[in-house]
Amino acid sequence: MTPEQRAQKVISGDVRAAARLMRDIDDNQPGWRQVLKLLHARAGQARVIGLTGSPGVGKSTITDALVERFRAQGLTVGVVAVDPTSPFSGGAILGDRIRMQRHATDEGVFIRSLATRGHFGGLTSSARGVVTVMEAMGLDVVLVETVGVGQDEVEIVRMADTTVVVTVPGMGDDIQAIKAGILEAGDIFVVNKADRDGAGRTVNELKGMLHLSGDHSRRAGWEPPVLTTCATDGKGLDELVSTLAEHYRVLSADGGQMLAQRRREGLRRELLELIQAGMMEYLLERLDQGEGLAPVIERVMAGREDPYSASENILASILGD
């Protein structure tokens, strides 16, 4: 099947074709880039919402509840769930076979699990491609739920229009992690499991940290709210949905200038990552054609060369061609 035929099947809503393409992207099988090139023109049509936070805060439960509420509004929903990687199989330990089973038969919901496979930052390198496929399918909302690794999850900012940071009461270390890195990334902060003791204190701590952090250009014109939810019984979820809608309205005001700027920043990072990945593949290929790294390593180990000069010499010999 040609890339054009594969792309057309995805655009027409062929679920099997989309699932097969997503699998090829995640497994880095040949041919997926050509299909994504054809699908890119249809990217940017969906609202992309990221949910991030440490393990155990209830991101999956909130994601499940958001799917239900968006579907009640008549919206089609995609879910990209990034799960821990199995050290034995390299696959996702908790996949779409387990999570959100009640949506499995809903044709308006498409769920895809990805394994982190050692990729830092909470998202896999293939997640952006999977989001593009979901957008090309014509889905209205795409939820990206990250694996949960603390402040490193700022990478969610690169693809989300709205970033939701989830925490729970009684996790002082988690609050410090938010303070250390992800505070600037969040557009909406959610204290889940708000029926626990200390929920009010956690809310006040977050509000104080946000006040001290000052304004950030990423969210100019928007003051991040701190909401409370109890996702297991649905409390606060309707307010979260309405706050998500309000944030998207703010981004879309004045002809969508803020939304365009946010996506422009994300595209810049994506381009730099693609260039970096392409250069690395090229360099490794050229190294394999030459003497490889083994002799260089031995020279460095023997003290006949330092690693800085060695790397400069390798780059000069390859890029100077």
C-alpha positions as CSV (number, residue, x, y, z in Angstrom):
1,M,0.0,0.0,0.0
2,T,1.4,3.4,-1.0
3,P,1.9,6.2,1.6
4,E,-0.9,8.1,-0.2
5,Q,-3.3,5.2,0.2
6,R,-2.4,4.8,3.9
7,A,-2.9,8.5,4.5
8,Q,-6.2,8.5,2.8
9,K,-7.5,5.6,4.9
10,V,-6.5,7.5,8.1
11,I,-8.2,10.7,6.9
12,S,-11.4,8.7,6.0
13,G,-11.5,7.4,9.6
14,D,-10.3,3.8,9.1
15,V,-9.5,2.8,12.6
16,R,-7.4,-0.2,11.6
17,A,-5.2,1.9,9.3
18,A,-4.7,4.5,12.0
19,A,-3.8,1.9,14.6
20,R,-1.4,0.2,12.3
21,L,0.3,3.6,11.5
22,M,0.6,4.4,15.2
23,R,2.2,1.0,15.8
24,D,4.7,1.6,13.0
25,I,5.5,5.0,14.5
26,D,6.1,3.6,18.0
27,D,8.2,0.7,16.6
28,N,10.0,3.0,14.2
29,Q,9.1,0.8,11.2
30,P,10.0,1.9,7.7
31,G,7.6,4.2,5.8
32,W,5.8,6.0,8.6
33,R,7.5,9.3,8.0
34,Q,6.2,9.4,4.4
35,V,2.6,9.0,5.6
36,L,3.0,11.6,8.4
37,K,4.3,14.1,5.8
38,L,1.0,13.7,3.9
39,L,-1.1,13.9,7.2
40,H,0.6,17.0,8.6
41,A,-1.6,19.4,6.7
42,R,-4.5,18.1,8.8
43,A,-2.7,18.6,12.1
44,G,-3.6,21.4,14.5
45,Q,-7.4,20.9,14.2
46,A,-7.9,19.3,17.6
47,R,-7.7,20.6,21.1
48,V,-4.7,18.9,22.7
49,I,-4.9,18.7,26.5
50,G,-2.0,17.3,28.5
51,L,-2.4,15.8,32.0
52,T,0.8,15.5,34.0
53,G,1.8,14.8,37.6
54,S,3.5,12.2,39.8
55,P,2.4,8.6,39.9
56,G,-0.7,7.9,42.0
57,V,-2.3,11.3,41.8
58,G,-5.3,10.0,39.8
59,K,-4.4,11.2,36.3
60,S,-6.0,8.1,34.7
61,T,-9.2,8.5,36.6
62,I,-9.4,12.2,35.7
63,T,-8.7,11.3,32.0
64,D,-11.4,8.7,32.1
65,A,-13.9,11.2,33.5
66,L,-12.9,13.8,30.9
67,V,-13.5,11.4,28.1
68,E,-17.0,10.7,29.5
69,R,-17.9,14.4,29.7
70,F,-16.5,15.3,26.3
71,R,-18.4,12.5,24.7
72,A,-21.6,13.8,26.5
73,Q,-20.9,17.1,24.6
74,G,-20.9,15.1,21.3
75,L,-17.1,15.5,20.9
76,T,-14.9,12.7,19.6
77,V,-11.9,12.0,21.8
78,G,-8.4,10.5,21.4
79,V,-6.3,9.4,24.3
80,V,-2.5,9.0,24.3
81,A,-1.5,7.2,27.5
82,V,2.2,7.0,28.1
83,D,2.9,4.0,30.4
84,P,5.9,2.6,32.3
85,T,8.0,0.3,30.1
86,S,8.2,-3.4,30.9
87,P,11.9,-4.3,31.4
88,F,11.3,-7.6,29.8
89,S,9.1,-7.0,26.8
90,G,9.8,-3.3,26.2
91,G,6.1,-2.7,26.0
92,A,3.6,-0.8,28.1
93,I,2.8,-2.6,31.4
94,L,-0.6,-0.8,31.7
95,G,-2.0,-0.5,28.2
96,D,-5.3,0.3,26.7
97,R,-6.4,-3.3,27.3
98,I,-6.6,-2.4,31.0
99,R,-7.4,1.3,31.3
100,M,-10.7,2.9,30.3
101,Q,-12.4,-0.4,29.3
102,R,-15.8,1.2,29.4
103,H,-14.9,3.3,26.4
104,A,-13.5,0.5,24.4
105,T,-16.7,0.0,22.4
106,D,-17.4,3.7,21.8
107,E,-16.6,4.5,18.2
108,G,-16.1,8.1,19.2
109,V,-13.1,7.3,21.4
110,F,-9.7,6.2,20.3
111,I,-7.2,5.1,22.9
112,R,-3.5,4.4,22.3
113,S,-0.9,3.4,24.9
114,L,2.7,4.1,24.4
115,A,5.7,2.8,26.4
116,T,8.3,5.2,27.6
117,R,11.2,2.9,26.5
118,G,13.7,4.9,28.5
119,H,12.7,8.2,27.0
120,F,13.0,10.9,29.6
121,G,10.6,13.8,29.9
122,G,7.4,11.9,30.4
123,L,6.6,11.4,26.7
124,T,7.9,9.0,24.1
125,S,9.6,10.3,21.0
126,S,6.7,8.9,19.0
127,A,3.9,10.7,20.9
128,R,3.9,13.7,18.7
129,G,3.4,11.5,15.6
130,V,0.5,9.6,17.3
131,V,-1.2,12.9,18.1
132,T,-0.8,14.0,14.5
133,V,-2.5,10.8,13.4
134,M,-5.4,11.4,15.8
135,E,-5.8,14.9,14.5
136,A,-5.8,13.7,10.9
137,M,-8.6,11.2,11.9
138,G,-10.7,14.3,12.7
139,L,-10.9,13.8,16.4
140,D,-12.1,16.9,18.3
141,V,-10.1,16.5,21.5
142,V,-6.8,14.7,22.2
143,L,-5.9,13.9,25.8
144,V,-2.2,13.2,26.4
145,E,-1.6,11.6,29.8
146,T,2.1,11.3,30.8
147,V,3.8,8.6,32.7
148,G,4.3,10.7,35.9
149,V,8.0,11.5,36.6
150,G,7.8,14.8,38.4
151,Q,9.3,18.0,37.1
152,D,10.7,16.4,34.0
153,E,7.3,16.3,32.5
154,V,7.5,19.8,31.3
155,E,7.9,18.2,27.9
156,I,4.1,18.0,27.8
157,V,4.2,21.7,27.0
158,R,5.7,21.0,23.6
159,M,2.5,19.5,22.3
160,A,-0.4,20.6,24.5
161,D,-2.6,23.6,24.1
162,T,-3.6,23.3,27.7
163,T,-1.5,21.6,30.4
164,V,-3.2,20.3,33.5
165,V,-0.9,19.6,36.5
166,V,-2.5,17.1,39.0
167,T,-1.4,16.6,42.6
168,V,-2.9,15.3,45.8
169,P,-2.9,16.3,49.4
170,G,-0.2,15.0,51.7
171,M,2.6,14.8,49.1
172,G,5.0,17.5,50.2
173,D,7.8,16.2,47.9
174,D,5.4,16.4,45.0
175,I,4.7,20.0,45.8
176,Q,8.5,20.6,45.8
177,A,8.8,18.8,42.5
178,I,6.2,21.1,41.0
179,K,8.1,24.1,42.4
180,A,11.3,22.9,41.0
181,G,10.3,22.5,37.4
182,I,6.7,22.2,36.2
183,L,5.2,25.3,37.9
184,E,5.7,27.4,34.8
185,A,4.3,24.7,32.5
186,G,0.9,24.4,34.1
187,D,-2.2,26.2,32.9
188,I,-4.6,24.6,35.3
189,F,-3.6,23.0,38.6
190,V,-5.8,20.3,40.1
191,V,-5.7,19.0,43.7
192,N,-7.3,15.6,43.3
193,K,-8.6,13.3,46.1
194,A,-9.7,16.5,47.8
195,D,-11.6,14.5,50.4
196,R,-8.3,13.7,52.1
197,D,-7.0,15.7,55.0
198,G,-4.7,18.6,54.1
199,A,-6.5,19.4,50.8
200,G,-7.0,23.0,51.8
201,R,-3.3,23.4,52.8
202,T,-2.2,22.0,49.4
203,V,-4.4,24.4,47.5
204,N,-3.0,27.3,49.5
205,E,0.6,26.2,49.0
206,L,0.0,26.0,45.2
207,K,-1.7,29.4,45.1
208,G,1.2,30.9,47.1
209,M,3.8,29.3,44.8
210,L,2.0,30.6,41.7
211,H,1.8,34.1,43.1
212,L,5.5,34.1,43.9
213,S,6.4,32.8,40.5
214,G,5.0,35.9,38.8
215,D,3.7,36.1,35.3
216,H,5.1,34.0,32.4
217,S,5.0,34.8,28.8
218,R,3.6,31.3,28.0
219,R,0.4,32.0,29.8
220,A,0.1,35.8,29.4
221,G,-3.5,36.9,29.9
222,W,-4.3,33.8,31.9
223,E,-4.0,33.3,35.7
224,P,-3.7,29.6,36.4
225,P,-6.5,28.5,38.7
226,V,-6.2,25.8,41.4
227,L,-9.1,23.4,41.4
228,T,-10.1,20.6,43.7
229,T,-11.6,17.3,42.5
230,C,-12.5,13.9,43.7
231,A,-12.3,12.0,40.5
232,T,-13.7,8.7,41.9
233,D,-17.1,10.3,42.6
234,G,-17.0,13.0,40.0
235,K,-16.8,16.0,42.3
236,G,-15.2,19.0,40.7
237,L,-14.9,17.4,37.2
238,D,-17.6,19.6,35.6
239,E,-15.7,22.7,36.9
240,L,-12.5,21.3,35.4
241,V,-14.2,20.8,32.0
242,S,-15.6,24.4,32.0
243,T,-12.2,25.7,33.0
244,L,-10.6,23.8,30.1
245,A,-13.1,25.4,27.8
246,E,-12.5,28.9,29.2
247,H,-8.7,28.5,28.7
248,Y,-9.2,27.5,25.1
249,R,-11.4,30.5,24.6
250,V,-8.7,32.8,26.0
251,L,-6.1,31.2,23.7
252,S,-8.5,31.5,20.7
253,A,-9.3,35.2,21.3
254,D,-8.2,37.9,18.9
255,G,-8.0,35.6,16.0
256,G,-6.2,32.9,18.0
257,Q,-2.9,34.8,18.3
258,M,-2.0,33.2,21.7
259,L,-2.9,29.7,20.4
260,A,-0.8,30.2,17.3
261,Q,2.2,31.5,19.3
262,R,1.9,28.5,21.7
263,R,1.8,26.1,18.8
264,R,4.7,28.0,17.0
265,E,6.9,27.4,20.1
266,G,6.0,23.8,20.1
267,L,6.8,23.5,16.4
268,R,10.1,25.1,16.9
269,R,11.0,22.5,19.5
270,E,9.7,19.7,17.4
271,L,11.8,20.8,14.4
272,L,15.0,21.1,16.6
273,E,14.3,17.5,17.9
274,L,13.8,16.2,14.4
275,I,17.0,17.8,13.2
276,Q,18.9,16.5,16.2
277,A,17.5,13.0,15.7
278,G,18.3,13.1,11.9
279,M,21.8,14.3,12.6
280,M,22.4,11.6,15.1
281,E,21.2,8.9,12.7
282,Y,23.5,10.3,10.0
283,L,26.5,10.5,12.2
284,L,26.0,7.0,13.5
285,E,25.7,5.7,9.9
286,R,28.9,7.5,8.9
287,L,30.7,6.2,11.9
288,D,29.7,2.6,11.0
289,Q,31.1,3.2,7.5
290,G,34.4,4.3,9.0
291,E,36.5,2.9,11.8
292,G,33.7,3.3,14.3
293,L,34.0,4.4,17.9
294,A,36.0,1.5,19.3
295,P,39.4,2.7,18.2
296,V,38.7,6.2,19.4
297,I,37.6,4.9,22.8
298,E,40.8,2.9,23.1
299,R,42.9,6.0,22.3
300,V,41.0,8.0,24.9
301,M,41.4,5.2,27.5
302,A,45.1,5.1,26.8
303,G,45.4,8.8,27.2
304,R,46.6,9.5,23.7
305,E,43.5,11.6,23.0
306,D,41.0,13.4,25.1
307,P,37.2,13.0,24.5
308,Y,36.7,16.6,23.6
309,S,39.2,16.6,20.8
310,A,38.1,13.2,19.7
311,S,34.5,14.3,19.3
312,E,35.6,17.5,17.5
313,N,37.8,15.4,15.1
314,I,34.9,13.0,14.4
315,L,32.5,15.8,13.6
316,A,35.1,17.6,11.4
317,S,35.8,14.4,9.4
318,I,32.1,13.7,8.8
319,L,30.7,17.1,8.3
320,G,33.7,18.4,6.5
321,D,33.0,16.1,3.6
